[in-house]
């Protein structure tokens, strides 16, 4: 019972911050599963399954605000899911240390880039997608999908910044799309494949799912109330922390 309660608290905190800033739940949740004794592959599959509830909880809150764009939502699903499947299928072929170092440096770079662009994501300048822009955006989402399927921390942050920097959404709407479509569809796809290829620690899932569901809702509520400027600062903080955590873990 003590372990279950600890898992719930860790999951609640991690997913609240993730839903507020647009990603990074794996910063606390995934290492905690390993620390409590799960092997890497089982911890990864279990974390992916639990993270689906993050998107579900956030979706309930963002749906009320009508923050989701239909055309962009379809593009995220169609472009990202094949990448997720490819990444999850090829995870065993990737050298773990090298991947974590590269991902850590890149994630820190995301935060620094956002800091250096004071106006980035503070206004919603999204326009209807032309075929050319949709194809370019889809390619970026496919590549991030590969990372999402194969790695554990920070890939939701990549999607958030891609939507802000290339498609010109504000942080609030970008986070909404990331949480719903990456959280539910991308992570659900990766969890399903990893569950088939590996193993899920089912007895720990009730606490993790409860924390993810509530954290997703609370974090989404905070992001709606605080606005894009505060979310931008949270995004920058979380990206740098996630990147540093990945580097420490790799070494």
Secondary structure, DSSP 8 states (H G I E B T S, - for coil): -HHHHHHHHHHHHHHHHHHHHT--GGGTHHHHHHHTT--HHHHHHHHHHHHHHHHHHHHHHHHHHT---HHHHHHHHHHHHHHHHHHHHTGGGS-HHHHHHHHHHHHHHHHHHHHT-TTTTSS-------HHHHHHHHHHHHHHHHHHHH--SSHHHHHHHHHHHTS---HHHHHHHIIIIIIIIIHHHHHHHHHHHS---GGGHHHHHHHHHHHHHHHHHHHHHH-HHHHHHHHHHHHHHHHHHHHHHH-
